[in-house]
Amino acid sequence: MFTGIIEAVGRVTALDLKGGDARLAVRCPGLDLSGAHVGDSLAVNGVCLTAVALAADEFSADVSRETLARTTLGGLVPGSAVNLERALTLGTPLGGHLVAGHVDGLGRIVSRAGDGRSVRMTVELPAGLARYVASKGSVCMDGVSLTVNEVEEARFGVNVVPHTLEATTLGARRPGDRVNVEVDLLARYVERLLSTGGELTLQRLEEYGFAQRH
């Protein structure tokens, strides 16, 4: 699990295709890997990957055929900038929201405009994914936790503050760019609850751990 609070921006040093999948290498001098081990999870542009090799300021991870097809990782080249986050621990401040690192689909930035010192972006989603996004809810875009400003059909808007523009790759994103999108976990679980039939009541939410009586 992750929080959507980016810790560092790294640079791809290699993306080697291997029988349909790939081995990704990322140099990340700004990310503390001193306590990391082979087998640990790392989020790269919002995609949860498993470290298979570690050095002082670089790591490698295997990327499956499925991930290459369904995320932007397949389009990375040496020199590409990527958002990085280590998996959260019990002592990690949850400054964003709970992020699984399982990308739901690709969004496309359709507009970008200045708003004071911030930037407002409008993102278009595949029709089947848009229903999970709600105004004032959370969304993860290229690994960055953001608050949804508004929703209109298959598009949603976000405001990216100056710090996020400087500390992540979102500052370089322009209309036409594709981004990895993960919707809020709660939206998916609520849909699953409803799909099993019956009424969504406080009792059912308590049974599944989403609510607690005081």
C-alpha positions as CSV (number, residue, x, y, z in Angstrom):
1,M,0.0,0.0,0.0
2,F,1.0,3.6,-0.6
3,T,-0.2,7.1,0.2
4,G,0.1,9.0,-3.1
5,I,2.7,11.3,-1.6
6,I,5.7,11.2,-3.9
7,E,9.0,10.9,-2.2
8,A,11.3,11.5,-5.2
9,V,11.5,11.7,-8.9
10,G,13.8,9.2,-10.5
11,R,15.2,8.6,-14.0
12,V,14.8,5.5,-16.1
13,T,18.2,4.1,-17.0
14,A,16.9,1.0,-18.9
15,L,13.8,-0.8,-20.1
16,D,14.9,-4.1,-21.4
17,L,12.2,-6.3,-23.1
18,K,12.4,-9.9,-22.1
19,G,10.1,-12.4,-23.8
20,G,7.1,-10.1,-23.8
21,D,7.7,-8.5,-20.4
22,A,10.4,-6.2,-19.3
23,R,13.1,-5.3,-16.7
24,L,13.0,-1.7,-15.6
25,A,15.9,0.1,-14.0
26,V,15.5,3.4,-12.3
27,R,18.2,5.7,-10.9
28,C,16.9,7.5,-7.8
29,P,19.5,9.5,-5.8
30,G,16.7,11.3,-4.0
31,L,15.1,8.2,-2.6
32,D,16.5,6.5,0.5
33,L,17.0,2.9,-0.3
34,S,19.3,2.1,2.7
35,G,16.6,0.0,4.4
36,A,15.2,-1.5,1.2
37,H,15.5,-5.2,0.4
38,V,14.9,-7.3,-2.7
39,G,11.2,-8.2,-2.8
40,D,10.1,-4.8,-1.4
41,S,7.3,-2.9,-3.2
42,L,8.0,0.4,-4.9
43,A,5.5,2.6,-6.7
44,V,6.7,3.9,-10.1
45,N,4.3,6.4,-11.6
46,G,1.6,4.9,-9.4
47,V,2.3,1.3,-10.4
48,C,3.3,-1.2,-7.6
49,L,6.5,-3.0,-8.6
50,T,8.7,-5.5,-6.8
51,A,12.4,-4.7,-6.5
52,V,14.5,-7.5,-7.9
53,A,17.9,-5.7,-7.6
54,L,19.1,-2.8,-5.4
55,A,22.1,-0.5,-5.4
56,A,22.8,2.6,-3.4
57,D,20.8,4.9,-5.7
58,E,19.2,2.5,-8.2
59,F,16.8,-0.3,-8.3
60,S,15.4,-2.7,-10.9
61,A,12.0,-4.3,-11.2
62,D,10.2,-6.7,-13.6
63,V,7.2,-5.4,-15.4
64,S,4.6,-7.9,-16.6
65,R,3.1,-8.0,-20.1
66,E,-0.2,-6.9,-18.5
67,T,1.3,-3.9,-16.8
68,L,3.1,-2.8,-20.0
69,A,-0.2,-3.0,-21.9
70,R,-2.4,-1.2,-19.3
71,T,-0.2,1.5,-17.9
72,T,2.2,4.1,-19.3
73,L,5.3,2.1,-18.2
74,G,5.6,0.5,-21.6
75,G,6.3,3.9,-23.1
76,L,9.2,4.8,-20.8
77,V,12.6,5.3,-22.3
78,P,16.1,5.9,-20.8
79,G,15.9,9.4,-19.3
80,S,12.2,9.4,-18.6
81,A,11.3,11.0,-15.3
82,V,9.1,8.8,-12.9
83,N,7.4,9.5,-9.6
84,L,8.6,7.2,-6.8
85,E,7.2,6.2,-3.5
86,R,8.2,3.4,-1.1
87,A,5.5,1.2,0.4
88,L,4.0,2.7,3.6
89,T,4.7,1.3,7.1
90,L,2.6,1.5,10.2
91,G,4.6,4.7,11.2
92,T,4.1,6.4,7.8
93,P,2.0,9.6,8.0
94,L,-1.1,9.1,5.8
95,G,-0.9,12.5,4.1
96,G,-2.7,11.5,0.9
97,H,-5.1,8.5,0.7
98,L,-4.7,4.8,0.6
99,V,-3.3,3.8,-2.8
100,A,-2.9,0.1,-3.8
101,G,-0.6,0.8,-6.8
102,H,-3.0,-1.1,-9.0
103,V,-3.7,1.1,-12.0
104,D,-7.4,1.0,-13.1
105,G,-6.9,2.7,-16.5
106,L,-5.3,5.4,-18.5
107,G,-6.5,9.0,-18.4
108,R,-5.8,11.7,-21.0
109,I,-5.1,15.3,-20.0
110,V,-7.4,17.4,-22.2
111,S,-6.7,20.9,-20.7
112,R,-4.2,22.7,-18.5
113,A,-4.6,26.2,-17.2
114,G,-3.0,28.4,-14.6
115,D,-5.0,29.3,-11.5
116,G,-3.0,31.6,-9.4
117,R,0.2,29.8,-8.6
118,S,-1.5,26.4,-9.1
119,V,-2.5,24.6,-12.3
120,R,-5.9,23.2,-13.0
121,M,-6.1,20.1,-15.2
122,T,-9.0,18.3,-16.8
123,V,-8.6,14.6,-17.4
124,E,-10.7,12.3,-19.6
125,L,-11.2,8.7,-18.5
126,P,-12.5,5.6,-20.3
127,A,-16.3,5.6,-19.9
128,G,-16.3,2.5,-17.7
129,L,-13.9,4.1,-15.2
130,A,-15.5,7.5,-14.8
131,R,-18.3,6.2,-12.6
132,Y,-15.8,5.6,-9.8
133,V,-14.7,9.3,-9.6
134,A,-16.7,11.7,-7.4
135,S,-16.4,15.4,-6.7
136,K,-14.3,16.1,-3.6
137,G,-13.2,12.4,-3.6
138,S,-9.7,11.2,-4.0
139,V,-7.9,10.0,-7.2
140,C,-4.3,8.9,-7.8
141,M,-2.7,10.2,-11.0
142,D,0.7,8.9,-11.9
143,G,1.1,8.0,-8.3
144,V,0.1,11.4,-7.0
145,S,-2.8,11.7,-4.5
146,L,-5.2,14.5,-5.7
147,T,-8.6,15.8,-4.7
148,V,-11.2,15.8,-7.4
149,N,-12.7,19.3,-8.0
150,E,-15.5,18.5,-10.3
151,V,-16.8,15.7,-12.5
152,E,-18.6,16.0,-15.8
153,E,-19.5,12.8,-17.6
154,A,-16.2,11.0,-18.3
155,R,-14.0,14.0,-17.3
156,F,-12.8,15.3,-14.0
157,G,-10.8,18.3,-12.8
158,V,-8.0,18.6,-10.3
159,N,-5.9,21.4,-8.9
160,V,-2.2,20.9,-8.7
161,V,-0.5,23.1,-6.2
162,P,3.0,24.6,-6.7
163,H,4.8,22.1,-4.5
164,T,3.4,19.1,-6.4
165,L,4.2,20.7,-9.7
166,E,7.8,21.0,-8.6
167,A,8.2,17.8,-6.7
168,T,6.5,15.4,-9.2
169,T,6.3,14.8,-13.0
170,L,2.9,16.5,-13.1
171,G,4.6,19.8,-13.7
172,A,5.7,18.6,-17.1
173,R,2.3,17.1,-18.1
174,R,0.6,18.8,-21.1
175,P,-2.7,18.3,-22.9
176,G,-2.6,15.0,-24.9
177,D,-0.4,13.2,-22.3
178,R,-1.6,10.0,-20.9
179,V,-1.5,9.3,-17.1
180,N,-2.0,6.3,-14.9
181,V,-5.2,6.6,-12.9
182,E,-6.2,4.6,-9.8
183,V,-9.6,5.4,-8.4
184,D,-10.4,5.4,-4.7
185,L,-10.4,2.0,-3.1
186,L,-13.7,2.7,-1.4
187,A,-15.5,3.3,-4.6
188,R,-14.6,-0.2,-6.0
189,Y,-15.5,-2.0,-2.8
190,V,-18.9,-0.2,-2.5
191,E,-19.7,-1.3,-6.1
192,R,-18.7,-4.8,-5.2
193,L,-21.0,-4.8,-2.2
194,L,-23.9,-3.5,-4.2
195,S,-23.3,-6.1,-7.0
196,T,-23.9,-8.9,-4.5
197,G,-27.5,-7.8,-4.2
198,G,-29.6,-6.4,-1.4
199,E,-29.6,-3.0,0.2
200,L,-26.5,-1.1,1.3
201,T,-27.2,-0.5,5.0
202,L,-25.1,0.6,7.9
203,Q,-25.2,-3.0,9.2
204,R,-23.7,-4.3,5.9
205,L,-21.0,-1.5,6.0
206,E,-20.2,-2.6,9.5
207,E,-19.9,-6.2,8.5
208,Y,-17.4,-5.4,5.8
209,G,-15.4,-3.0,8.0
210,F,-16.4,0.3,6.4
211,A,-18.3,1.7,9.3
212,Q,-18.3,1.5,13.1
213,R,-21.0,2.4,15.6
214,H,-20.0,4.9,18.3
